[in-house]
Structure formats: structure tokens, C-alpha cells
């Protein structure tokens, strides 16, 4: 059709050009319809008698450009013009019945008044539309770009705190409940694998709830961040252990950020009078990143940006930086005193088969009757096991819980354990060939794991279990290991371990069982590293006594060497008085029966007897090192082990650190002894004689007699010509039994018949000078 340009001036109100375009839309005539083959995007436009093809594009209202002059009118005149325009257009738009009624002047006047009202309404609508139409802002100078954090951003936000009872007079020590959120955001170019964040709390915070992460050490809640953590509290991601890069995920916040919700108690002053109780430091537990001191964004928010160290950035590779598949990019395998490997060897939609392997890498550490536990975090339960068994067979939590509702057709009488924190034990050796419970390599040794230096074949233990999953993890690719692993031994002499959280590593390869030259990879593998730890104030579990052929007294174990019981029954004793020198035969007598012998020996040797008498050593195992001979070409020593406990010790071992005599060691006659490293002599019982029995009540004795084993060790002076055995070079500086370091005596026997303390020459000189000065003053 043809478009007729309006000869009238364009009326513009403050409503804007948009309303003008809507109201004064050009009218169309009714010529013959265009041909079907004509391009629908073209129209015939008549201008001054000539025609041409023009493309007509639909232009947004806010971009409409008037082609005729704009005339601004007052509001009354604008309304009058609108009404006239409406009357002009109505006959052409209305049906024939309405058009014929407009011929009547009275009717036309009525319609004119209604047109004024309608025009005013249309004007107001146009004003509103114009106000809602966004306008392009005026050009301004571009602000400086915000660099943000192009690394790992750590943030701690204190969401609120409330005063709780008890109300205390000291306002600075008032307890408050608090809620906080800590976040880890990867804004760099390298994935953050198995992230861990360290938060140094400064207001004696006690955590009672942690969400979105777990405590790295697997500690129980409530968790005292001051007493238990020491310097900093470590949080590890679970179940989101890895944070990918923004480049590889198009900035998907769910894949590049992890959030940790914290609930707990803190002690601080009133709000408004003291600064908000925020942590003193935030850092990333990753040596590849350097985290500056955190700064306050607001009064309740702390943040820092951790960047890659130059060395780590230089070693980063392009495939690693752009990795998006967590199943193809892993952290390197780690090592520790004890490594737990969690392999998923078969995966199904609702269950999987796992192989759990414990490997001892400690040089001297061992476990007897190990007890392994963990925490299921996603509702899993153990259906069956081979190579181990749970301490309790309990299915009540399944039957009356969510598993019973989801697995309604499952026979739960066949389920083995439904505890959230199961305790797993090894099977005895007699079950190794049991087709129902055994037949797993490295299983069934009654929980004994020896160091590799003693027996590499017995340094591993393994078992297999079938685990059922719960929604939303009912998918063969939804695999999550348990968290908060803990391992301990059944003997008091076994060391204590602290375990980290599971870390995904490259799948373990298993040799083909048919003998073919091929390797079968696990579906997924996680690794848990446990290290031997010594608790603050912990006491040893064994002690050492010294004696020599040139001295008829024995230097006993220290007073309370292995700790003194808090509520000890019997006569009062001193926990601080030094232990009394003993005759040699007293070593075979329990401490409670040594009093008369010790007092008689002190009277004979003219030693002072403290009042009250010193307490005993309270050690389960004592080791006596006796220098037997000393001649020109060599010397010898006798080692005796005493078991004062109520448990037999199979496959025992001991280690002696000989700093000056190590090179001259020749052999042990009743023990299997070898030289290890640069200064250690490793000893164990001979085959068939490696059983250190417990204390027993022998016939004719009024007291329990300890189990004991003994051997003589010979040394040569050919490689150690300057050794001075009598001066103390013939005694060990450290002694270990079953991996535990024993308490050493603070005195050495000397040739004069007395004893000598471990004093440096400088300190001895100071004492001599002090004594001389005292004598001069007395004169």
C-alpha cells in the first residue's frame, strides 16, 4: 500500500516522541493488494508522483525520529488538538454504524467531549510509558577497572551474634552465640584441588556446627578452637573438594566457590563498645599460594586474596589450568606414617564395592588390633564385608530411618551395619581361608600392622565392603568417600594418629587376576594420610634403666615417667621427688614391692630418703641397658625387656639410637638385630621367640613377675677408637619400643660407685664456680 505523509506539524508534549509516534501513525489507503511473489519486506512509497522500492524496518519507539518540525503546545491546546484528531480518525476506523452517527451535530459534540477525556487518558499513559522507557546515560569518563582478586579469595563474614547465658560480671568474657560464613572463591587460572582453609580464631570460639566443609583433622563437635586447634582451625571441602576456574566453567559460581556455614559460641565484649569479634588471620593451607594479611571490608567482614607463588606459577601447565573434568586431573599421591586408600572397584546406581587398604610407612610405628572408624556423610550403610567386620552389627538406624523407607523391598536382616560412625576390626588369622568372610589379600592378621623395616609383608592390611547409597546419589557416577577417618591400636604402646580428609588421587591399578599382562583401574580412588602425633603433655609408655659392671647400683626409671594416676590409691607418694637408686635385684620386683629394698639400699649407701617417698614410673614396659664388659678391642652390653602389662606382646621390636657406638656394632646373640640408618640398631625376637609374655604369678612368689627377654650385644673399637664407654658413650641416647619413644633416665652410672647426671661441661663449671664463691663467703 501507499504511506501518506501527514502534512500537519508534529505535536510533542513532555511525554516524548514515543507517544507522538503512537498517536500519529501514518494512515494507509486501500489500493490493490500486492502480488504474492512480492517481497514482504518492501513497500511502494509515493513521493511527489514518483515511486520506488524501500525497505521498511520496524524501529523501536524510543528510536523513532520525526521528519517534520516539532511544535510544543500547552496542555489545553494539546488536548483540543487530540480531540479533533480523534474525531478525524474515528470515522475511518469505526464501523459504519458509528460513522453514520457522527453526522448528527449533537452526537458529534458528545463524542468530542468524550474524545477530550480519552485524549487526556492517552496523554497520561504516554507520560508513564515515556518515564519507563530507559534512556541512554550521558557519556562520562570510564571508571578505573577494579582488579578484584585474580587468585583465591578467602572471605569471613560474621552474620550476627546474640548474648547468651550465663551473664558474667566481666563484660569482655560474656558468651555470645554467633553465625558466620566463610567462603573460598577461585578467581584464578588454576583449579584448586582438595582445598583447605585455615582460620585463626581470636575469641575462644567453640564450634558446634559446620556446614559445607569438615574439620580437616576429623575432630568431633563441639570443637574448641583454642585448646584443640592450637594456632589455626583447618576446614576442608566436603563434598565439594575441588574448585574449578572461571574460564573453564564460564564463571559458574557453583563450581568455582565453596561456602562454609559456622555456628558456635564466642567470648567478647558488648556490641558497639568493642570491635566485632573477627578472626585474626585467614590463609590457604596450600604451599603453592601466598596469602597476605586479611583486611576488613566492613566491620563484620574480613577478606584476603591468595596468589600463586612464582615457583608454582612457573610450573603450572595449560591442560592443568583449563581442566574441567575432576576424574582426569588429580593431586599427586602423598605419603605419611599410615596411608589409607579407599578404592571403588565396582559401581552401580544404588551401591558400590570398595576396597580399603591400610599401609604402614612409619619406620618404627606399628599397630596391634587396629580399630578403624569413619563418618558417613550422605546416609550410606554397609551391606556386607570381607576381610574385616564391624564392632557392632546394628540395623536399627536403617529400619527406622530413611534407608528403610527408600529400600522397602530390601531384606535388612542381611545388612551388616547402619551406624553413621562404624568401628571396623580385623579378622583373626583363622578366617583367612573363609570363603564368606576372608579370601582378601593382606587381611586376617588380628589387626597387626608392622613397619616395613621389620616385615614388609605384614605392613599392609585390607578389607572389602559393599556400600549402599541414598538419594540424591543414586547414580553410578555419584561417588563420595566417608569422612573423618580415625585409626588406633588396641595396645597402650601403640602410637596415636591424626588423619586428614580423603583426597581424590589417580585410580589405583590392580594386576589382572588371570595372569594376563594388563592392569585394571579402579573406578575412583581417594587417599587418607595419617601421621603419628604426640598430644600436648602426653607421657611415654615405656622407660629405660641404666646399669654397668663398674657400679653396683641401678639408675631406675624417672618418677612418673609414664604419668601418675590422678586418683591413685595406697600410700601417699611424691610426684616430684627424684627416683631412688636401686639394687640390681629390685628390677625384677613390681614397684609396690620395692620400697623395703630401696630404703635398705639407701641406708647401706648413705643416700638420703625423701619424705614422702617418690612415686613409681607406671610404665607397662621397662628396658634395662647394662654395660657388661669393656676391654681394649671391644665391649659388650646386655639388653633386658620387662613386660609389666596384662597383655602378651607378639612380634615386638625395639630400636636403640647409639650416636657414638653405632659404627662399632657387631651382632646380637639372642635377638635378631640389624644396623639401620646412621645411628640406630633395630632389634626383634628370633623366629619362635618373639613373644613377650605378660606378667604372671609364679609359684612361690608373693608378687607378679614380669615377662622378660634378654640378649647380649657385642661392639668393636676398631672403627670407634676414641669411644669412652665408662664416660657414657656406651649408653643409648634414645630407645624405642614398638614404635613408642621411651623415657630416658637423667643420670648415668659412674665408676666411683655413684652416678653422674647429664650435665654439660659449661654448666658443671658454673656449679663449681658457685660452690667456690660460697666457700669464700663463709670464710
C-alpha positions in Angstrom: 0.0 0.0 0.0 0.9 3.6 0.0 2.0 5.6 3.0 0.7 9.2 3.1 2.8 11.6 5.0 1.0 13.8 7.4 1.0 17.5 6.4 0.3 18.6 9.9 3.1 19.8 12.3 4.1 17.2 14.8 2.6 17.8 18.3 5.1 17.0 21.0 4.3 17.0 24.7 6.7 16.2 27.6 5.6 12.6 27.2 8.1 12.3 24.5 8.3 11.3 20.9 7.1 7.8 21.6 3.6 9.0 22.3 3.7 11.1 19.2 4.6 8.2 17.0 1.8 6.1 18.5 -0.8 8.7 18.0 0.1 10.0 14.6 0.8 6.7 12.9 0.5 7.2 9.1 -2.7 6.2 7.5 -2.9 3.5 4.8 -5.0 3.8 1.7 -6.7 0.8 0.1 -5.0 0.2 -3.3 -4.8 -3.2 -4.9 -3.1 -5.8 -2.8 0.5 -6.6 -3.7 1.3 -9.7 -5.6 2.1 -12.9 -3.6 5.6 -13.0 -5.2 6.4 -9.5 -4.0 8.9 -9.3 -1.2 7.0 -8.8 2.1 9.7 -6.6 3.4 9.2 -3.9 0.8 6.5 -1.3 0.2 5.8 1.1 -2.7 6.3 4.6 -1.4 5.0 7.6 -3.3 6.8 10.9 -3.0 5.9 13.8 -5.4 4.5 11.4 -8.1 7.4 9.1 -8.3 7.6 5.6 -6.8 10.5 3.5 -5.6 11.1 0.3 -3.6 12.1 1.0 0.0 12.9 -1.4 2.8 10.8 -0.7 5.8 12.3 -1.8 9.1 10.5 -1.9 12.4 12.0 0.7 14.5 11.6 0.7 18.3 9.5 3.5 19.6 12.3 5.1 21.6 14.4 5.3 18.3 11.6 7.0 16.3 12.9 10.1 14.5 10.4 12.7 13.5 10.8 14.0 9.9 8.7 17.2 10.4 9.1 20.1 12.7 8.2 19.6 16.4 5.7 22.0 17.9 5.4 22.2 21.7 1.9 23.1 22.8 0.4 23.9 26.2 -1.7 21.2 27.7 -5.2 22.6 27.0 -4.4 23.2 23.3 -2.8 19.8 23.1 -5.9 18.1 24.5 -8.1 20.1 22.0 -5.9 19.0 19.1 -6.1 15.4 20.3 -9.8 15.5 20.4 -10.0 17.0 16.9 -7.6 14.3 15.7 -9.6 11.6 17.3 -12.8 12.8 15.7 -11.0 13.0 12.4 -9.7 9.4 12.7 -12.8 7.8 14.2 -15.0 7.7 11.1 -12.2 6.0 9.2 -11.5 3.4 12.0 -15.0 2.9 13.4 -17.7 0.5 12.0 -20.4 2.0 9.6 -23.0 2.4 12.4 -20.7 4.6 14.5 -19.6 6.6 11.4 -23.2 7.4 10.4 -24.0 8.7 13.9 -21.2 11.2 13.7 -23.1 13.1 11.1 -25.5 14.3 13.8 -24.1 17.6 15.3 -25.3 16.7 18.8 -23.9 13.3 18.6 -20.6 14.7 17.3 -20.4 17.2 20.2 -20.9 14.4 22.7 -18.2 12.4 21.1 -16.0 15.4 21.0 -16.2 15.9 24.8 -15.6 12.2 25.2 -12.6 12.5 22.9 -11.1 15.2 25.2 -11.3 12.8 28.2 -9.9 9.9 26.2 -7.1 12.1 24.9 -6.2 13.1 28.4 -6.1 9.5 29.4 -3.9 8.6 26.5 -1.7 11.6 27.4 -1.1 10.3 30.9 -0.5 6.8 29.6 2.1 8.2 27.3 3.8 10.1 30.1 4.0 6.9 32.1 5.4 4.9 29.1 8.0 7.6 28.5 9.1 7.5 32.1 9.5 3.8 32.0 11.5 3.8 28.8 15.2 3.6 29.6 17.3 6.4 28.3 20.9 6.2 27.3 23.0 7.9 30.0 25.1 10.8 29.2 28.7 9.9 28.2 31.1 10.0 31.1 34.7 9.2 31.7 35.1 5.4 32.1 36.0 4.5 35.7 39.2 2.7 36.5 38.9 -1.0 36.2 38.5 -3.0 39.5 41.3 -5.6 39.6 39.4 -7.7 42.2 41.2 -11.0 43.1 42.7 -12.9 40.3 43.6 -15.7 42.7 41.9 -17.5 45.6 39.7 -15.1 47.6 39.0 -16.0 51.2 36.2 -14.3 53.0 34.9 -14.5 56.5 31.5 -12.8 57.3 30.2 -12.5 60.8 26.4 -12.7 60.2 25.4 -12.0 63.7 25.8 -12.7 67.4 23.4 -12.9 70.4 24.1 -12.7 74.1 23.5 -16.0 75.9 23.6 -17.1 79.5 25.4 -17.2 81.8 25.6 -13.5 82.2 29.0 -12.7 83.8 30.3 -9.5 85.5 33.3 -9.3 83.2 31.8 -8.0 80.1 34.8 -8.9 78.0 34.2 -12.6 78.7 30.5 -12.7 78.1 29.4 -15.7 75.9 27.6 -15.0 72.6 26.2 -17.4 70.1 27.3 -16.5 66.6 26.7 -17.4 63.0 29.3 -16.8 60.3 30.0 -17.7 56.8 33.5 -18.4 55.3 33.9 -18.7 51.5 36.6 -19.8 49.1 36.4 -18.3 45.6 38.7 -19.4 42.8 39.2 -16.4 40.5 42.5 -17.6 39.0 43.6 -19.7 36.1 44.4 -22.9 38.0 42.0 -25.4 39.6 42.2 -25.6 43.4 42.3 -29.3 44.3 41.2 -30.6 47.7 41.1 -27.1 49.2 41.7 -26.4 52.9 41.3 -23.1 54.6 43.0 -22.1 57.9 41.1 -19.7 60.1 42.8 -18.3 63.2 40.1 -17.5 65.7 40.8 -15.0 68.4 37.9 -15.0 70.8 37.9 -18.6 72.2 35.4 -19.7 69.7 33.7 -23.1 70.2 32.3 -24.5 67.0 29.0 -26.5 67.4 28.0 -26.7 63.7 29.9 -26.8 60.4 28.2 -27.0 57.0 29.7 -27.2 53.6 33.0 -28.5 54.9 34.6 -30.7 57.6 37.3 -30.2 60.1 40.5 -31.3 58.4 41.6 -33.4 61.4 38.2 -35.1 61.7 37.6 -33.8 65.2 34.3 -34.1 66.9 31.9 -31.3 67.6 31.7 -29.2 69.7 35.3 -28.1 68.8 37.3 -25.8 71.0 39.4 -23.7 68.5 41.7 -22.6 71.2 42.5 -25.8 73.1 42.1 -28.3 70.2 43.4 -26.4 67.2 46.3 -24.5 68.8 47.2 -21.9 66.2 44.6 -22.2 63.5 41.5 -24.3 62.7 41.6 -26.1 59.3 38.5 -26.6 57.2 38.5 -29.0 54.2 35.9 -29.0 51.4 33.3 -31.7 51.6 31.5 -32.8 49.4 32.9 -30.0 47.1 36.6 -30.7 47.4 37.7 -29.1 44.1 37.1 -25.5 42.8 37.5 -25.1 39.0 38.5 -22.0 37.2 36.1 -19.3 35.9 37.5 -19.7 32.4 36.8 -23.4 32.3 33.2 -23.1 33.7 32.1 -19.7 32.2 32.1 -18.3 35.6 29.6 -20.8 37.1 29.6 -19.8 40.8 28.6 -23.3 41.9 31.8 -24.7 40.5 34.3 -22.0 41.5 33.1 -21.1 45.0 32.6 -23.1 48.2 30.8 -21.7 51.2 31.2 -22.9 54.8 28.5 -22.2 57.4 29.6 -21.9 61.0 27.6 -21.9 64.2 29.2 -21.6 67.7 29.9 -19.7 70.8 32.5 -16.9 71.3 33.5 -14.7 74.2 33.7 -11.0 73.7 32.6 -7.5 74.9 29.3 -5.8 74.2 28.4 -4.9 70.7 29.2 -1.3 69.8 31.8 -0.8 72.6 34.4 -3.2 71.1 35.2 -4.2 67.6 33.3 -7.1 66.1 34.9 -10.5 67.0 36.5 -11.5 63.8 39.4 -14.0 63.2 42.9 -12.7 63.3 44.0 -14.4 60.1 42.8 -16.2 57.0 45.0 -18.3 54.9 45.0 -21.2 52.4 46.6 -24.5 53.5 48.5 -24.9 50.3 52.2 -24.2 49.8 51.7 -23.1 46.2 49.8 -20.0 47.4 50.9 -16.9 49.3 48.2 -15.2 51.3 48.7 -11.6 52.6 47.3 -10.4 55.9 43.5 -10.3 55.8 41.8 -6.8 55.7 38.4 -5.6 56.8 35.9 -4.9 54.1 33.3 -3.9 56.6 33.1 -4.1 60.4 31.9 -7.7 60.1 33.7 -8.9 57.0 37.3 -10.0 56.6 39.0 -10.9 53.3 42.3 -11.7 51.6 43.5 -12.7 48.2 45.9 -15.6 47.8 48.1 -15.7 44.7 50.3 -18.4 43.3 53.9 -18.3 44.2 56.3 -17.5 41.3 57.6 -21.1 41.5 54.1 -22.7 41.4 53.0 -20.3 38.6 56.1 -21.3 36.5 55.3 -25.0 36.9 51.6 -24.7 36.0 50.6 -26.2 32.7 47.9 -25.2 30.2 46.0 -28.5 30.4 46.0 -28.2 34.2 44.7 -24.7 34.2 41.8 -25.5 31.8 40.9 -28.8 33.4 37.2 -29.2 33.9 36.9 -33.0 34.5 37.8 -33.8 38.1 38.1 -37.5 37.1 41.1 -36.7 34.8 43.1 -34.3 36.9 44.4 -35.4 40.3 46.7 -34.2 43.0 49.9 -36.3 43.4 49.8 -39.2 45.8 51.0 -38.3 49.2 52.8 -40.3 51.9 52.7 -40.4 55.7 53.2 -42.6 58.6 50.0 -44.5 57.7 48.1 -44.2 54.4 44.5 -45.4 54.0 43.5 -46.0 50.3 39.8 -46.0 49.5 39.2 -47.7 46.1 35.8 -48.1 44.4 36.3 -51.2 42.3 32.7 -51.6 41.1 29.9 -49.0 40.8 26.2 -49.5 40.5 23.3 -46.9 40.6 22.5 -47.6 44.2 25.6 -49.2 45.6 29.3 -49.7 45.1 32.1 -52.1 46.1 35.0 -50.6 47.9 38.5 -51.9 48.8 40.1 -50.3 51.9 43.8 -50.7 52.3 45.9 -49.6 55.3 49.7 -49.3 54.6 52.3 -48.6 57.3 55.1 -46.3 56.2 56.5 -45.4 59.6 60.0 -46.6 60.3 59.2 -47.7 63.8 55.4 -47.3 64.3 53.1 -50.4 64.5 49.5 -51.2 65.3 48.1 -54.1 67.3 44.4 -55.0 67.0 43.8 -51.9 64.9 40.4 -50.1 65.1 39.3 -48.1 62.1 36.4 -45.7 62.1 34.9 -43.1 59.8 31.7 -41.0 59.4 29.2 -41.5 56.6 28.1 -38.0 55.5 25.4 -38.9 52.9 23.3 -41.6 54.5 25.3 -44.7 53.3 25.3 -48.0 55.1 27.4 -51.2 54.9 25.6 -54.2 53.4 28.4 -56.8 53.6 32.2 -57.1 54.3 35.1 -59.5 53.6 38.4 -59.4 55.4 37.1 -57.4 58.4 33.9 -57.0 60.5 32.2 -54.2 62.4 32.4 -54.0 66.1 28.6 -53.9 66.3 26.0 -55.4 63.9 23.2 -52.8 64.0 20.5 -52.2 61.5 18.0 -50.2 63.6 19.1 -46.9 62.1 18.2 -48.4 58.7 14.9 -50.0 59.5 13.5 -46.9 61.3 15.3 -44.3 59.2 15.4 -43.1 55.6 17.0 -46.3 54.2 14.1 -48.3 55.4 11.7 -46.0 53.6 13.7 -45.9 50.3 14.7 -49.6 50.1 11.4 -51.1 51.1 12.0 -54.4 49.4 15.5 -54.9 50.8 16.0 -57.6 53.4 17.7 -55.7 56.2 18.4 -58.9 58.2 21.3 -59.3 55.7 22.6 -55.8 56.3 25.8 -55.6 58.3 25.9 -52.1 59.8 23.9 -48.9 59.6 25.8 -46.7 62.1 26.8 -43.3 61.0 30.2 -43.9 62.6 31.0 -47.6 62.3 34.1 -49.1 64.0 35.8 -51.8 61.9 38.1 -54.6 63.2 40.4 -57.0 61.5 39.6 -60.7 61.4 41.8 -63.4 63.1 44.2 -65.5 61.1 41.9 -68.5 61.3 39.4 -66.7 59.0 41.8 -66.1 56.1 40.5 -69.1 54.0 36.9 -68.5 54.9 35.1 -68.0 51.5 32.3 -66.0 53.1 34.4 -63.6 55.2 38.1 -64.0 54.2 40.0 -64.6 50.9 41.1 -60.9 50.7 44.8 -60.3 50.3 46.5 -58.7 53.4 43.5 -59.5 55.6 43.0 -61.5 58.7 46.1 -60.9 60.9 44.2 -59.9 64.0 44.9 -56.3 63.4 48.7 -56.4 63.4 50.5 -54.0 61.1 54.3 -53.9 61.4 56.8 -51.4 60.0 58.3 -52.3 56.6 61.8 -52.4 58.2 60.6 -55.3 60.3 58.4 -57.2 57.9 57.2 -55.7 54.6 54.7 -58.5 54.0 52.9 -57.5 57.2 53.0 -53.8 56.7 49.6 -53.8 55.0 46.0 -54.7 55.9 43.0 -54.7 53.6 39.3 -55.5 53.5 36.4 -55.2 51.1 32.8 -53.9 51.6 29.6 -53.3 49.7 28.1 -49.9 50.4 24.5 -48.8 49.6 23.8 -45.2 48.8 20.9 -42.9 49.3 19.2 -40.2 47.2 20.3 -37.9 45.6 23.4 -40.1 44.9 21.6 -43.0 43.2 23.7 -42.7 40.2 26.7 -44.9 39.3 28.9 -41.7 38.9 27.8 -40.1 42.2 30.6 -41.5 44.4 31.6 -39.9 47.7 34.0 -41.4 50.3 33.3 -41.3 54.0 35.0 -38.5 56.0 36.7 -38.1 59.4 38.8 -41.3 59.4 40.3 -42.4 62.7 42.8 -45.2 63.4 44.1 -46.5 66.7 45.7 -49.6 68.2 44.4 -51.9 70.9 47.7 -51.7 72.8 48.6 -48.9 75.1 52.1 -48.9 73.5 50.7 -48.1 70.0 51.2 -44.5 68.8 48.4 -42.0 68.3 47.5 -41.0 64.8 45.9 -37.8 63.3 44.3 -38.4 59.9 43.4 -35.8 57.2 40.4 -35.8 54.9 40.1 -38.0 51.8 41.8 -36.6 48.8 41.0 -37.8 45.2 44.0 -39.3 43.5 44.7 -41.2 40.3 42.8 -44.5 40.2 44.7 -47.5 41.7 45.9 -50.1 39.2 45.3 -53.8 40.0 47.1 -56.7 38.2 44.9 -58.9 36.1 43.8 -61.9 38.3 44.0 -64.2 35.4 47.7 -63.6 34.9 47.5 -61.5 31.7 49.9 -58.6 31.2 47.3 -55.9 31.9 46.2 -53.6 34.6 42.6 -53.0 35.8 42.0 -49.5 37.1 39.7 -48.6 40.0 36.6 -46.6 39.2 37.7 -43.9 41.7 40.3 -43.6 44.4 40.8 -41.5 47.5 43.7 -41.3 49.8 43.8 -40.5 53.6 47.1 -39.6 55.2 47.6 -40.3 58.9 50.6 -39.2 60.9 51.8 -40.1 64.3 51.1 -37.3 66.8 52.0 -36.7 70.4 49.4 -34.9 72.4 50.4 -31.9 74.5 51.6 -33.2 77.8 51.4 -36.8 76.7 53.7 -39.2 78.6 55.7 -42.1 77.2 54.5 -45.7 77.5 57.9 -47.3 78.3 61.0 -46.3 80.2 64.7 -47.2 80.4 67.0 -48.1 83.3 70.8 -47.9 83.2 73.4 -50.1 85.0 77.1 -51.0 84.5 79.6 -53.7 85.6 81.6 -51.0 87.3 78.7 -49.8 89.5 76.7 -52.0 91.8 73.6 -49.7 91.7 70.9 -49.3 89.1 69.6 -46.0 87.8 65.8 -46.6 87.7 63.1 -45.0 85.6 62.1 -41.5 86.4 59.4 -40.7 88.8 56.0 -40.8 87.0 57.9 -41.4 83.7 54.7 -42.7 82.1 52.4 -40.4 84.1 50.9 -40.7 87.6 47.3 -41.7 88.1 45.1 -38.8 89.4 43.2 -40.8 91.9 45.8 -43.3 93.0 45.0 -45.5 95.9 47.6 -46.5 98.5 50.3 -44.6 100.5 50.9 -41.0 99.6 53.9 -40.5 97.3 55.7 -37.6 95.8 55.4 -36.9 92.1 58.3 -34.5 92.0 61.0 -36.3 94.2 63.7 -38.0 92.1 63.6 -41.8 91.9 65.7 -43.7 94.4 68.8 -45.7 93.4 68.1 -49.4 93.5 70.0 -52.7 93.9 70.0 -54.8 90.7 67.6 -57.5 92.0 64.9 -54.8 92.6 64.3 -54.6 88.8 62.5 -58.0 89.0 60.1 -56.7 91.6 57.0 -54.6 91.0 57.3 -51.1 92.2 54.9 -51.5 95.0 57.2 -54.2 96.4 60.4 -52.2 96.0 60.0 -49.9 99.0 61.9 -52.0 101.5 64.7 -52.8 99.1 65.1 -49.2 98.1 65.2 -48.0 101.7 67.7 -50.7 102.8 69.9 -49.9 99.8 69.8 -46.2 100.6 70.8 -46.9 104.2 73.7 -49.1 103.1 74.9 -46.5 100.6 74.2 -43.5 102.8 71.7 -42.0 100.4 69.0 -39.6 101.6 65.5 -41.0 101.7 62.9 -38.4 100.7 59.7 -38.0 102.7 57.3 -38.8 101.2 58.8 -41.5 99.0 58.8 -40.9 95.2 56.0 -42.4 93.1 56.7 -45.2 90.6 57.2 -44.9 86.9 53.8 -46.5 86.0 55.2 -47.9 82.7 53.9 -51.0 81.1 57.3 -51.9 79.6 60.8 -51.2 81.0 64.1 -51.8 79.3 67.4 -52.2 81.1 70.7 -51.4 79.3 73.6 -52.9 81.2 77.2 -52.3 80.1 78.7 -55.8 80.7 82.3 -55.5 79.7 84.9 -53.0 78.5 88.3 -54.0 77.1 90.9 -52.7 74.7 89.5 -54.1 71.5 85.8 -54.0 72.3 83.0 -54.0 74.8 79.5 -55.6 75.3 76.1 -54.7 76.7 73.1 -56.7 77.8 69.5 -55.6 77.0 66.6 -56.9 79.1 62.9 -56.3 78.3 60.3 -56.4 81.1 56.6 -56.6 80.3 54.6 -55.3 83.3 51.3 -55.3 81.5 48.4 -57.7 81.3 48.7 -58.3 77.6 51.1 -60.6 75.7 53.1 -58.8 73.0 53.6 -60.7 69.8 56.2 -59.6 67.2 57.7 -57.0 69.5 60.6 -54.8 68.3 63.0 -52.2 69.8 65.4 -49.7 68.5 68.4 -48.1 70.1 70.0 -44.9 69.0 73.7 -45.1 69.5 75.3 -41.8 68.5 78.9 -42.7 69.2 78.9 -46.6 69.4 76.9 -47.3 66.2 79.8 -47.9 63.9 81.3 -50.5 66.2 78.1 -52.7 66.5 78.8 -56.4 65.6 75.9 -58.6 66.5 73.2 -59.6 69.0 73.2 -63.2 70.3 69.6 -63.8 71.3 67.8 -61.2 69.3 67.7 -60.5 65.5 69.5 -57.2 65.4 70.5 -55.1 62.4 72.0 -51.7 61.9 69.6 -49.2 60.3 70.3 -45.7 59.0 73.2 -43.8 60.5 72.8 -44.4 64.3 70.0 -46.9 65.0 70.2 -50.6 66.0 66.9 -52.4 65.2 66.1 -55.5 67.3 63.4 -58.1 67.4 62.9 -61.6 68.7 64.1 -64.6 66.8 61.6 -66.7 64.9 59.5 -68.5 67.5 61.0 -66.4 70.3 59.3 -63.1 69.5 56.6 -63.4 72.1 57.0 -61.1 75.2 54.5 -62.6 77.7 52.6 -60.6 80.3 53.3 -60.5 84.0 52.3 -63.7 85.8 52.0 -65.0 89.4 54.7 -67.7 89.6 54.5 -70.4 92.3 56.3 -69.5 95.4 56.2 -65.7 94.7 54.2 -63.2 96.7 54.0 -60.8 93.7 53.6 -60.8 90.0 56.7 -61.5 87.9 57.1 -59.6 84.6 57.6 -61.4 81.3 61.1 -60.8 80.1 63.6 -61.4 77.2 67.3 -60.8 77.2 70.2 -60.6 74.8 73.9 -59.6 74.7 75.2 -57.2 72.1 78.9 -57.0 71.1 80.8 -54.0 69.9 84.3 -53.5 68.5 86.5 -50.4 69.0 88.2 -50.9 65.6 86.0 -48.3 63.9 85.5 -46.2 67.1 88.9 -45.9 68.7 88.0 -42.8 70.6 84.9 -44.2 72.3 84.8 -43.8 76.1 82.4 -46.4 77.4 82.7 -45.6 81.1 82.1 -41.8 80.4 78.8 -42.6 78.9 79.4 -43.3 75.2 78.3 -46.9 75.8 74.7 -45.9 76.6 71.9 -45.2 74.0 70.6 -41.6 73.7 67.1 -42.8 72.6 65.2 -46.0 72.9 62.0 -47.1 71.1 59.8 -50.0 71.8 57.0 -51.0 69.4 57.4 -47.5 67.8 56.9 -45.5 71.1 59.8 -43.5 72.4 60.7 -44.4 75.9 61.5 -42.1 78.8 65.3 -41.9 79.4 66.9 -41.6 82.8 68.6 -38.3 83.7 71.6 -39.9 85.3 74.4 -42.3 84.3 76.3 -44.8 86.5 79.9 -43.8 87.1 83.0 -45.9 88.1 83.3 -44.4 91.5 80.2 -46.2 92.7 77.8 -43.3 92.5 76.1 -41.8 89.5 76.6 -39.0 87.0 73.9 -36.6 85.7 73.6 -35.4 82.1 75.3 -32.0 82.6 77.2 -30.1 80.1 80.8 -29.1 80.9 79.8 -25.4 80.9 77.0 -26.0 83.4 79.3 -28.1 85.6 81.9 -25.2 85.5 79.2 -22.8 86.6 78.3 -25.0 89.5 82.0 -25.3 90.5 82.5 -21.6 90.5 79.3 -21.1 92.5 80.5 -23.5 95.1 83.9 -21.9 95.3 82.3 -18.5 95.8 80.1 -19.8 98.6 83.1 -21.2 100.4 84.9 -17.8 100.2 81.9 -16.0 101.6 81.7 -18.4 104.5 85.4 -17.8 105.3 
